[in-house]
Amino acid sequence: MSALTKAKGFRKSRSGTYLSMAATAFGAVGAAKQIKKARAENDTLRLVDAVVTAAGIVTGLAILYRELKRLGDDDVLLG
């Protein structure tokens, strides 16, 4: 198996999924800051935007978690 094939398979591996989950969770920090700022400024539109962003992050994490459960023990890079 070539290095390029392994690199393409990384995204569908357990390690790649964990990395995607970490990057998505890191986005939650930005959403939390946006919510805090919107509440401080009493800006309803910005608050709605931040809540929708947070909902997208939660949905993304749920999808990645489902993918991780689906992968199970058949990791692409272990072979």
PyMOL Python script that loads the backbone (N, CA, C, O; Angstrom):
from pymol import cmd

cmd.read_pdbstr("""\
ATOM      1  N   MET A   1       0.852  -1.171   0.000  1.00  0.00           N
ATOM      2  CA  MET A   1       0.000   0.000   0.000  1.00  0.00           C
ATOM      3  C   MET A   1       0.898   1.235   0.000  1.00  0.00           C
ATOM      4  O   MET A   1       1.804   1.359   0.824  1.00  0.00           O
ATOM      5  N   SER A   2       0.636   2.133  -0.925  1.00  0.00           N
ATOM      6  CA  SER A   2       1.463   3.331  -1.044  1.00  0.00           C
ATOM      7  C   SER A   2       1.122   4.331   0.066  1.00  0.00           C
ATOM      8  O   SER A   2       0.071   4.255   0.702  1.00  0.00           O
ATOM      9  N   ALA A   3       2.045   5.263   0.269  1.00  0.00           N
ATOM     10  CA  ALA A   3       1.842   6.288   1.295  1.00  0.00           C
ATOM     11  C   ALA A   3       0.642   7.160   0.944  1.00  0.00           C
ATOM     12  O   ALA A   3      -0.084   7.606   1.832  1.00  0.00           O
ATOM     13  N   LEU A   4       0.431   7.402  -0.343  1.00  0.00           N
ATOM     14  CA  LEU A   4      -0.694   8.225  -0.774  1.00  0.00           C
ATOM     15  C   LEU A   4      -2.024   7.540  -0.466  1.00  0.00           C
ATOM     16  O   LEU A   4      -2.981   8.195  -0.054  1.00  0.00           O
ATOM     17  N   THR A   5      -2.084   6.252  -0.661  1.00  0.00           N
ATOM     18  CA  THR A   5      -3.298   5.494  -0.362  1.00  0.00           C
ATOM     19  C   THR A   5      -3.580   5.517   1.136  1.00  0.00           C
ATOM     20  O   THR A   5      -4.727   5.657   1.559  1.00  0.00           O
ATOM     21  N   LYS A   6      -2.515   5.376   1.940  1.00  0.00           N
ATOM     22  CA  LYS A   6      -2.696   5.438   3.399  1.00  0.00           C
ATOM     23  C   LYS A   6      -3.168   6.814   3.826  1.00  0.00           C
ATOM     24  O   LYS A   6      -4.017   6.935   4.709  1.00  0.00           O
ATOM     25  N   ALA A   7      -2.629   7.847   3.211  1.00  0.00           N
ATOM     26  CA  ALA A   7      -3.014   9.217   3.562  1.00  0.00           C
ATOM     27  C   ALA A   7      -4.479   9.468   3.201  1.00  0.00           C
ATOM     28  O   ALA A   7      -5.193  10.137   3.948  1.00  0.00           O
ATOM     29  N   LYS A   8      -4.924   8.947   2.081  1.00  0.00           N
ATOM     30  CA  LYS A   8      -6.325   9.119   1.687  1.00  0.00           C
ATOM     31  C   LYS A   8      -7.243   8.357   2.636  1.00  0.00           C
ATOM     32  O   LYS A   8      -8.365   8.794   2.896  1.00  0.00           O
ATOM     33  N   GLY A   9      -6.780   7.230   3.152  1.00  0.00           N
ATOM     34  CA  GLY A   9      -7.575   6.422   4.071  1.00  0.00           C
ATOM     35  C   GLY A   9      -7.582   6.963   5.487  1.00  0.00           C
ATOM     36  O   GLY A   9      -8.385   6.520   6.309  1.00  0.00           O
ATOM     37  N   PHE A  10      -6.701   7.914   5.794  1.00  0.00           N
ATOM     38  CA  PHE A  10      -6.602   8.437   7.159  1.00  0.00           C
ATOM     39  C   PHE A  10      -7.906   9.074   7.627  1.00  0.00           C
ATOM     40  O   PHE A  10      -8.289   8.934   8.789  1.00  0.00           O
ATOM     41  N   ARG A  11      -8.573   9.758   6.741  1.00  0.00           N
ATOM     42  CA  ARG A  11      -9.808  10.448   7.118  1.00  0.00           C
ATOM     43  C   ARG A  11     -10.876   9.467   7.587  1.00  0.00           C
ATOM     44  O   ARG A  11     -11.697   9.812   8.437  1.00  0.00           O
ATOM     45  N   LYS A  12     -10.878   8.264   7.055  1.00  0.00           N
ATOM     46  CA  LYS A  12     -11.868   7.272   7.436  1.00  0.00           C
ATOM     47  C   LYS A  12     -11.361   6.324   8.519  1.00  0.00           C
ATOM     48  O   LYS A  12     -12.015   5.329   8.830  1.00  0.00           O
ATOM     49  N   SER A  13     -10.217   6.625   9.086  1.00  0.00           N
ATOM     50  CA  SER A  13      -9.669   5.782  10.147  1.00  0.00           C
ATOM     51  C   SER A  13     -10.126   6.295  11.508  1.00  0.00           C
ATOM     52  O   SER A  13     -10.685   7.386  11.613  1.00  0.00           O
ATOM     53  N   ARG A  14      -9.886   5.507  12.540  1.00  0.00           N
ATOM     54  CA  ARG A  14     -10.217   5.925  13.904  1.00  0.00           C
ATOM     55  C   ARG A  14      -9.425   7.178  14.268  1.00  0.00           C
ATOM     56  O   ARG A  14      -9.970   8.115  14.853  1.00  0.00           O
ATOM     57  N   SER A  15      -8.161   7.191  13.927  1.00  0.00           N
ATOM     58  CA  SER A  15      -7.316   8.342  14.247  1.00  0.00           C
ATOM     59  C   SER A  15      -7.819   9.598  13.545  1.00  0.00           C
ATOM     60  O   SER A  15      -7.883  10.669  14.149  1.00  0.00           O
ATOM     61  N   GLY A  16      -8.168   9.467  12.290  1.00  0.00           N
ATOM     62  CA  GLY A  16      -8.678  10.602  11.532  1.00  0.00           C
ATOM     63  C   GLY A  16      -9.999  11.110  12.087  1.00  0.00           C
ATOM     64  O   GLY A  16     -10.252  12.315  12.110  1.00  0.00           O
ATOM     65  N   THR A  17     -10.835  10.187  12.533  1.00  0.00           N
ATOM     66  CA  THR A  17     -12.120  10.579  13.110  1.00  0.00           C
ATOM     67  C   THR A  17     -11.910  11.305  14.426  1.00  0.00           C
ATOM     68  O   THR A  17     -12.578  12.301  14.702  1.00  0.00           O
ATOM     69  N   TYR A  18     -10.972  10.804  15.251  1.00  0.00           N
ATOM     70  CA  TYR A  18     -10.658  11.494  16.503  1.00  0.00           C
ATOM     71  C   TYR A  18     -10.125  12.897  16.231  1.00  0.00           C
ATOM     72  O   TYR A  18     -10.474  13.845  16.934  1.00  0.00           O
ATOM     73  N   LEU A  19      -9.293  13.026  15.226  1.00  0.00           N
ATOM     74  CA  LEU A  19      -8.745  14.334  14.873  1.00  0.00           C
ATOM     75  C   LEU A  19      -9.857  15.273  14.397  1.00  0.00           C
ATOM     76  O   LEU A  19      -9.861  16.455  14.743  1.00  0.00           O
ATOM     77  N   SER A  20     -10.780  14.762  13.619  1.00  0.00           N
ATOM     78  CA  SER A  20     -11.913  15.566  13.164  1.00  0.00           C
ATOM     79  C   SER A  20     -12.789  15.997  14.333  1.00  0.00           C
ATOM     80  O   SER A  20     -13.283  17.124  14.364  1.00  0.00           O
ATOM     81  N   MET A  21     -12.978  15.101  15.289  1.00  0.00           N
ATOM     82  CA  MET A  21     -13.770  15.433  16.473  1.00  0.00           C
ATOM     83  C   MET A  21     -13.092  16.530  17.292  1.00  0.00           C
ATOM     84  O   MET A  21     -13.761  17.432  17.796  1.00  0.00           O
ATOM     85  N   ALA A  22     -11.778  16.455  17.424  1.00  0.00           N
ATOM     86  CA  ALA A  22     -11.040  17.466  18.173  1.00  0.00           C
ATOM     87  C   ALA A  22     -11.131  18.824  17.479  1.00  0.00           C
ATOM     88  O   ALA A  22     -11.313  19.848  18.137  1.00  0.00           O
ATOM     89  N   ALA A  23     -11.007  18.834  16.175  1.00  0.00           N
ATOM     90  CA  ALA A  23     -11.095  20.091  15.429  1.00  0.00           C
ATOM     91  C   ALA A  23     -12.498  20.687  15.531  1.00  0.00           C
ATOM     92  O   ALA A  23     -12.652  21.903  15.648  1.00  0.00           O
ATOM     93  N   THR A  24     -13.505  19.840  15.486  1.00  0.00           N
ATOM     94  CA  THR A  24     -14.880  20.308  15.609  1.00  0.00           C
ATOM     95  C   THR A  24     -15.137  20.842  17.016  1.00  0.00           C
ATOM     96  O   THR A  24     -15.789  21.873  17.182  1.00  0.00           O
ATOM     97  N   ALA A  25     -14.628  20.146  18.019  1.00  0.00           N
ATOM     98  CA  ALA A  25     -14.795  20.597  19.404  1.00  0.00           C
ATOM     99  C   ALA A  25     -14.069  21.926  19.624  1.00  0.00           C
ATOM    100  O   ALA A  25     -14.525  22.766  20.399  1.00  0.00           O
ATOM    101  N   PHE A  26     -12.959  22.108  18.952  1.00  0.00           N
ATOM    102  CA  PHE A  26     -12.228  23.379  19.057  1.00  0.00           C
ATOM    103  C   PHE A  26     -13.089  24.525  18.543  1.00  0.00           C
ATOM    104  O   PHE A  26     -12.988  25.645  19.044  1.00  0.00           O
ATOM    105  N   GLY A  27     -13.925  24.265  17.562  1.00  0.00           N
ATOM    106  CA  GLY A  27     -14.845  25.269  17.058  1.00  0.00           C
ATOM    107  C   GLY A  27     -15.877  25.681  18.094  1.00  0.00           C
ATOM    108  O   GLY A  27     -16.430  26.779  18.025  1.00  0.00           O
ATOM    109  N   ALA A  28     -16.135  24.797  19.057  1.00  0.00           N
ATOM    110  CA  ALA A  28     -17.086  25.116  20.123  1.00  0.00           C
ATOM    111  C   ALA A  28     -16.578  26.262  20.988  1.00  0.00           C
ATOM    112  O   ALA A  28     -17.373  27.020  21.543  1.00  0.00           O
ATOM    113  N   VAL A  29     -15.265  26.392  21.105  1.00  0.00           N
ATOM    114  CA  VAL A  29     -14.683  27.492  21.886  1.00  0.00           C
ATOM    115  C   VAL A  29     -15.060  28.827  21.245  1.00  0.00           C
ATOM    116  O   VAL A  29     -15.452  29.765  21.939  1.00  0.00           O
ATOM    117  N   GLY A  30     -14.943  28.906  19.939  1.00  0.00           N
ATOM    118  CA  GLY A  30     -15.317  30.123  19.219  1.00  0.00           C
ATOM    119  C   GLY A  30     -16.804  30.428  19.350  1.00  0.00           C
ATOM    120  O   GLY A  30     -17.196  31.585  19.500  1.00  0.00           O
ATOM    121  N   ALA A  31     -17.625  29.393  19.292  1.00  0.00           N
ATOM    122  CA  ALA A  31     -19.068  29.595  19.425  1.00  0.00           C
ATOM    123  C   ALA A  31     -19.415  30.076  20.833  1.00  0.00           C
ATOM    124  O   ALA A  31     -20.284  30.932  21.004  1.00  0.00           O
ATOM    125  N   ALA A  32     -18.743  29.531  21.830  1.00  0.00           N
ATOM    126  CA  ALA A  32     -18.989  29.956  23.210  1.00  0.00           C
ATOM    127  C   ALA A  32     -18.602  31.421  23.402  1.00  0.00           C
ATOM    128  O   ALA A  32     -19.319  32.172  24.063  1.00  0.00           O
ATOM    129  N   LYS A  33     -17.472  31.827  22.828  1.00  0.00           N
ATOM    130  CA  LYS A  33     -17.052  33.229  22.909  1.00  0.00           C
ATOM    131  C   LYS A  33     -18.061  34.136  22.212  1.00  0.00           C
ATOM    132  O   LYS A  33     -18.375  35.222  22.700  1.00  0.00           O
ATOM    133  N   GLN A  34     -18.564  33.680  21.068  1.00  0.00           N
ATOM    134  CA  GLN A  34     -19.543  34.459  20.315  1.00  0.00           C
ATOM    135  C   GLN A  34     -20.840  34.608  21.117  1.00  0.00           C
ATOM    136  O   GLN A  34     -21.443  35.681  21.119  1.00  0.00           O
ATOM    137  N   ILE A  35     -21.270  33.547  21.793  1.00  0.00           N
ATOM    138  CA  ILE A  35     -22.476  33.612  22.620  1.00  0.00           C
ATOM    139  C   ILE A  35     -22.271  34.592  23.771  1.00  0.00           C
ATOM    140  O   ILE A  35     -23.136  35.419  24.059  1.00  0.00           O
ATOM    141  N   LYS A  36     -21.125  34.488  24.419  1.00  0.00           N
ATOM    142  CA  LYS A  36     -20.832  35.376  25.549  1.00  0.00           C
ATOM    143  C   LYS A  36     -20.830  36.849  25.115  1.00  0.00           C
ATOM    144  O   LYS A  36     -21.382  37.707  25.804  1.00  0.00           O
ATOM    145  N   LYS A  37     -20.207  37.125  23.972  1.00  0.00           N
ATOM    146  CA  LYS A  37     -20.142  38.495  23.465  1.00  0.00           C
ATOM    147  C   LYS A  37     -21.537  38.993  23.088  1.00  0.00           C
ATOM    148  O   LYS A  37     -21.883  40.137  23.381  1.00  0.00           O
ATOM    149  N   ALA A  38     -22.328  38.157  22.449  1.00  0.00           N
ATOM    150  CA  ALA A  38     -23.676  38.549  22.034  1.00  0.00           C
ATOM    151  C   ALA A  38     -24.559  38.846  23.239  1.00  0.00           C
ATOM    152  O   ALA A  38     -25.361  39.780  23.214  1.00  0.00           O
ATOM    153  N   ARG A  39     -24.411  38.051  24.290  1.00  0.00           N
ATOM    154  CA  ARG A  39     -25.201  38.292  25.499  1.00  0.00           C
ATOM    155  C   ARG A  39     -24.763  39.584  26.183  1.00  0.00           C
ATOM    156  O   ARG A  39     -25.597  40.329  26.696  1.00  0.00           O
ATOM    157  N   ALA A  40     -23.465  39.848  26.191  1.00  0.00           N
ATOM    158  CA  ALA A  40     -22.957  41.065  26.823  1.00  0.00           C
ATOM    159  C   ALA A  40     -23.446  42.315  26.083  1.00  0.00           C
ATOM    160  O   ALA A  40     -23.757  43.333  26.701  1.00  0.00           O
ATOM    161  N   GLU A  41     -23.508  42.222  24.760  1.00  0.00           N
ATOM    162  CA  GLU A  41     -23.933  43.356  23.941  1.00  0.00           C
ATOM    163  C   GLU A  41     -25.454  43.391  23.736  1.00  0.00           C
ATOM    164  O   GLU A  41     -25.982  44.314  23.117  1.00  0.00           O
ATOM    165  N   ASN A  42     -26.146  42.382  24.257  1.00  0.00           N
ATOM    166  CA  ASN A  42     -27.593  42.265  24.105  1.00  0.00           C
ATOM    167  C   ASN A  42     -28.000  42.280  22.622  1.00  0.00           C
ATOM    168  O   ASN A  42     -28.980  42.914  22.231  1.00  0.00           O
ATOM    169  N   ASP A  43     -27.214  41.561  21.818  1.00  0.00           N
ATOM    170  CA  ASP A  43     -27.428  41.499  20.370  1.00  0.00           C
ATOM    171  C   ASP A  43     -28.138  40.182  20.036  1.00  0.00           C
ATOM    172  O   ASP A  43     -27.507  39.127  19.980  1.00  0.00           O
ATOM    173  N   THR A  44     -29.434  40.254  19.821  1.00  0.00           N
ATOM    174  CA  THR A  44     -30.244  39.059  19.594  1.00  0.00           C
ATOM    175  C   THR A  44     -29.858  38.337  18.307  1.00  0.00           C
ATOM    176  O   THR A  44     -29.781  37.108  18.289  1.00  0.00           O
ATOM    177  N   LEU A  45     -29.618  39.071  17.249  1.00  0.00           N
ATOM    178  CA  LEU A  45     -29.284  38.441  15.974  1.00  0.00           C
ATOM    179  C   LEU A  45     -27.960  37.686  16.059  1.00  0.00           C
ATOM    180  O   LEU A  45     -27.846  36.574  15.543  1.00  0.00           O
ATOM    181  N   ARG A  46     -26.971  38.277  16.700  1.00  0.00           N
ATOM    182  CA  ARG A  46     -25.685  37.602  16.871  1.00  0.00           C
ATOM    183  C   ARG A  46     -25.824  36.382  17.780  1.00  0.00           C
ATOM    184  O   ARG A  46     -25.149  35.371  17.586  1.00  0.00           O
ATOM    185  N   LEU A  47     -26.704  36.489  18.772  1.00  0.00           N
ATOM    186  CA  LEU A  47     -26.944  35.362  19.677  1.00  0.00           C
ATOM    187  C   LEU A  47     -27.591  34.202  18.923  1.00  0.00           C
ATOM    188  O   LEU A  47     -27.215  33.045  19.113  1.00  0.00           O
ATOM    189  N   VAL A  48     -28.555  34.510  18.077  1.00  0.00           N
ATOM    190  CA  VAL A  48     -29.201  33.463  17.268  1.00  0.00           C
ATOM    191  C   VAL A  48     -28.167  32.800  16.360  1.00  0.00           C
ATOM    192  O   VAL A  48     -28.153  31.577  16.218  1.00  0.00           O
ATOM    193  N   ASP A  49     -27.309  33.603  15.752  1.00  0.00           N
ATOM    194  CA  ASP A  49     -26.257  33.064  14.891  1.00  0.00           C
ATOM    195  C   ASP A  49     -25.327  32.138  15.675  1.00  0.00           C
ATOM    196  O   ASP A  49     -24.955  31.069  15.191  1.00  0.00           O
ATOM    197  N   ALA A  50     -24.959  32.548  16.872  1.00  0.00           N
ATOM    198  CA  ALA A  50     -24.059  31.731  17.695  1.00  0.00           C
ATOM    199  C   ALA A  50     -24.721  30.421  18.124  1.00  0.00           C
ATOM    200  O   ALA A  50     -24.071  29.376  18.171  1.00  0.00           O
ATOM    201  N   VAL A  51     -26.012  30.482  18.433  1.00  0.00           N
ATOM    202  CA  VAL A  51     -26.729  29.267  18.836  1.00  0.00           C
ATOM    203  C   VAL A  51     -26.854  28.304  17.659  1.00  0.00           C
ATOM    204  O   VAL A  51     -26.709  27.094  17.830  1.00  0.00           O
ATOM    205  N   VAL A  52     -27.120  28.830  16.475  1.00  0.00           N
ATOM    206  CA  VAL A  52     -27.193  27.973  15.282  1.00  0.00           C
ATOM    207  C   VAL A  52     -25.820  27.355  14.996  1.00  0.00           C
ATOM    208  O   VAL A  52     -25.725  26.186  14.622  1.00  0.00           O
ATOM    209  N   THR A  53     -24.771  28.139  15.172  1.00  0.00           N
ATOM    210  CA  THR A  53     -23.412  27.620  14.997  1.00  0.00           C
ATOM    211  C   THR A  53     -23.141  26.495  15.989  1.00  0.00           C
ATOM    212  O   THR A  53     -22.600  25.451  15.622  1.00  0.00           O
ATOM    213  N   ALA A  54     -23.516  26.712  17.240  1.00  0.00           N
ATOM    214  CA  ALA A  54     -23.322  25.686  18.272  1.00  0.00           C
ATOM    215  C   ALA A  54     -24.111  24.421  17.954  1.00  0.00           C
ATOM    216  O   ALA A  54     -23.632  23.311  18.184  1.00  0.00           O
ATOM    217  N   ALA A  55     -25.313  24.591  17.430  1.00  0.00           N
ATOM    218  CA  ALA A  55     -26.120  23.427  17.052  1.00  0.00           C
ATOM    219  C   ALA A  55     -25.445  22.640  15.925  1.00  0.00           C
ATOM    220  O   ALA A  55     -25.475  21.409  15.906  1.00  0.00           O
ATOM    221  N   GLY A  56     -24.843  23.365  14.997  1.00  0.00           N
ATOM    222  CA  GLY A  56     -24.097  22.698  13.923  1.00  0.00           C
ATOM    223  C   GLY A  56     -22.902  21.927  14.449  1.00  0.00           C
ATOM    224  O   GLY A  56     -22.592  20.839  13.965  1.00  0.00           O
ATOM    225  N   ILE A  57     -22.235  22.492  15.438  1.00  0.00           N
ATOM    226  CA  ILE A  57     -21.084  21.814  16.035  1.00  0.00           C
ATOM    227  C   ILE A  57     -21.524  20.547  16.751  1.00  0.00           C
ATOM    228  O   ILE A  57     -20.883  19.502  16.628  1.00  0.00           O
ATOM    229  N   VAL A  58     -22.618  20.641  17.501  1.00  0.00           N
ATOM    230  CA  VAL A  58     -23.135  19.462  18.202  1.00  0.00           C
ATOM    231  C   VAL A  58     -23.538  18.383  17.198  1.00  0.00           C
ATOM    232  O   VAL A  58     -23.257  17.202  17.404  1.00  0.00           O
ATOM    233  N   THR A  59     -24.189  18.784  16.125  1.00  0.00           N
ATOM    234  CA  THR A  59     -24.584  17.829  15.090  1.00  0.00           C
ATOM    235  C   THR A  59     -23.361  17.178  14.444  1.00  0.00           C
ATOM    236  O   THR A  59     -23.340  15.969  14.213  1.00  0.00           O
ATOM    237  N   GLY A  60     -22.344  17.993  14.157  1.00  0.00           N
ATOM    238  CA  GLY A  60     -21.111  17.457  13.572  1.00  0.00           C
ATOM    239  C   GLY A  60     -20.435  16.457  14.484  1.00  0.00           C
ATOM    240  O   GLY A  60     -19.961  15.417  14.026  1.00  0.00           O
ATOM    241  N   LEU A  61     -20.387  16.763  15.775  1.00  0.00           N
ATOM    242  CA  LEU A  61     -19.789  15.823  16.731  1.00  0.00           C
ATOM    243  C   LEU A  61     -20.599  14.529  16.811  1.00  0.00           C
ATOM    244  O   LEU A  61     -20.030  13.444  16.928  1.00  0.00           O
ATOM    245  N   ALA A  62     -21.920  14.645  16.748  1.00  0.00           N
ATOM    246  CA  ALA A  62     -22.759  13.450  16.784  1.00  0.00           C
ATOM    247  C   ALA A  62     -22.529  12.572  15.556  1.00  0.00           C
ATOM    248  O   ALA A  62     -22.481  11.346  15.663  1.00  0.00           O
ATOM    249  N   ILE A  63     -22.389  13.193  14.404  1.00  0.00           N
ATOM    250  CA  ILE A  63     -22.126  12.436  13.170  1.00  0.00           C
ATOM    251  C   ILE A  63     -20.763  11.757  13.249  1.00  0.00           C
ATOM    252  O   ILE A  63     -20.625  10.594  12.871  1.00  0.00           O
ATOM    253  N   LEU A  64     -19.755  12.478  13.739  1.00  0.00           N
ATOM    254  CA  LEU A  64     -18.426  11.884  13.866  1.00  0.00           C
ATOM    255  C   LEU A  64     -18.430  10.747  14.884  1.00  0.00           C
ATOM    256  O   LEU A  64     -17.758   9.735  14.684  1.00  0.00           O
ATOM    257  N   TYR A  65     -19.177  10.903  15.968  1.00  0.00           N
ATOM    258  CA  TYR A  65     -19.275   9.844  16.967  1.00  0.00           C
ATOM    259  C   TYR A  65     -19.920   8.600  16.358  1.00  0.00           C
ATOM    260  O   TYR A  65     -19.475   7.476  16.593  1.00  0.00           O
ATOM    261  N   ARG A  66     -20.983   8.820  15.566  1.00  0.00           N
ATOM    262  CA  ARG A  66     -21.633   7.694  14.888  1.00  0.00           C
ATOM    263  C   ARG A  66     -20.661   6.996  13.944  1.00  0.00           C
ATOM    264  O   ARG A  66     -20.632   5.767  13.871  1.00  0.00           O
ATOM    265  N   GLU A  67     -19.864   7.783  13.221  1.00  0.00           N
ATOM    266  CA  GLU A  67     -18.868   7.211  12.311  1.00  0.00           C
ATOM    267  C   GLU A  67     -17.823   6.400  13.084  1.00  0.00           C
ATOM    268  O   GLU A  67     -17.386   5.339  12.637  1.00  0.00           O
ATOM    269  N   LEU A  68     -17.437   6.916  14.241  1.00  0.00           N
ATOM    270  CA  LEU A  68     -16.464   6.217  15.080  1.00  0.00           C
ATOM    271  C   LEU A  68     -17.035   4.889  15.558  1.00  0.00           C
ATOM    272  O   LEU A  68     -16.333   3.878  15.564  1.00  0.00           O
ATOM    273  N   LYS A  69     -18.300   4.885  15.957  1.00  0.00           N
ATOM    274  CA  LYS A  69     -18.935   3.640  16.392  1.00  0.00           C
ATOM    275  C   LYS A  69     -19.060   2.661  15.225  1.00  0.00           C
ATOM    276  O   LYS A  69     -18.921   1.451  15.408  1.00  0.00           O
ATOM    277  N   ARG A  70     -19.322   3.186  14.026  1.00  0.00           N
ATOM    278  CA  ARG A  70     -19.478   2.336  12.846  1.00  0.00           C
ATOM    279  C   ARG A  70     -18.159   1.698  12.440  1.00  0.00           C
ATOM    280  O   ARG A  70     -18.120   0.567  11.955  1.00  0.00           O
ATOM    281  N   LEU A  71     -17.072   2.449  12.649  1.00  0.00           N
ATOM    282  CA  LEU A  71     -15.764   1.904  12.300  1.00  0.00           C
ATOM    283  C   LEU A  71     -15.440   0.664  13.114  1.00  0.00           C
ATOM    284  O   LEU A  71     -14.882  -0.308  12.605  1.00  0.00           O
ATOM    285  N   GLY A  72     -15.803   0.720  14.400  1.00  0.00           N
ATOM    286  CA  GLY A  72     -15.554  -0.435  15.259  1.00  0.00           C
ATOM    287  C   GLY A  72     -14.073  -0.779  15.297  1.00  0.00           C
ATOM    288  O   GLY A  72     -13.222   0.092  15.475  1.00  0.00           O
ATOM    289  N   ASP A  73     -13.783  -2.047  15.128  1.00  0.00           N
ATOM    290  CA  ASP A  73     -12.408  -2.520  15.197  1.00  0.00           C
ATOM    291  C   ASP A  73     -11.728  -2.664  13.845  1.00  0.00           C
ATOM    292  O   ASP A  73     -10.544  -2.997  13.789  1.00  0.00           O
ATOM    293  N   ASP A  74     -12.444  -2.424  12.758  1.00  0.00           N
ATOM    294  CA  ASP A  74     -11.844  -2.607  11.430  1.00  0.00           C
ATOM    295  C   ASP A  74     -11.220  -1.298  10.959  1.00  0.00           C
ATOM    296  O   ASP A  74     -11.728  -0.649  10.045  1.00  0.00           O
ATOM    297  N   ASP A  75     -10.118  -0.920  11.593  1.00  0.00           N
ATOM    298  CA  ASP A  75      -9.412   0.316  11.273  1.00  0.00           C
ATOM    299  C   ASP A  75      -8.713   0.182   9.919  1.00  0.00           C
ATOM    300  O   ASP A  75      -8.092  -0.840   9.627  1.00  0.00           O
ATOM    301  N   VAL A  76      -8.823   1.216   9.110  1.00  0.00           N
ATOM    302  CA  VAL A  76      -8.265   1.205   7.758  1.00  0.00           C
ATOM    303  C   VAL A  76      -6.743   1.158   7.789  1.00  0.00           C
ATOM    304  O   VAL A  76      -6.143   0.495   6.943  1.00  0.00           O
ATOM    305  N   LEU A  77      -6.100   1.837   8.733  1.00  0.00           N
ATOM    306  CA  LEU A  77      -4.645   1.950   8.729  1.00  0.00           C
ATOM    307  C   LEU A  77      -3.932   0.815   9.463  1.00  0.00           C
ATOM    308  O   LEU A  77      -2.701   0.776   9.454  1.00  0.00           O
ATOM    309  N   LEU A  78      -4.644  -0.094  10.086  1.00  0.00           N
ATOM    310  CA  LEU A  78      -3.985  -1.151  10.836  1.00  0.00           C
ATOM    311  C   LEU A  78      -3.456  -2.274   9.947  1.00  0.00           C
ATOM    312  O   LEU A  78      -2.625  -3.068  10.388  1.00  0.00           O
ATOM    313  N   GLY A  79      -3.916  -2.348   8.731  1.00  0.00           N
ATOM    314  CA  GLY A  79      -3.537  -3.446   7.858  1.00  0.00           C
ATOM    315  C   GLY A  79      -2.268  -3.268   7.262  1.00  0.00           C
ATOM    316  O   GLY A  79      -1.820  -4.122   6.497  1.00  0.00           O
TER     317      GLY A  79
END
""", "prot")
cmd.dss("prot")
cmd.show_as("cartoon", "prot")
cmd.util.cbc("prot")
cmd.orient("prot")
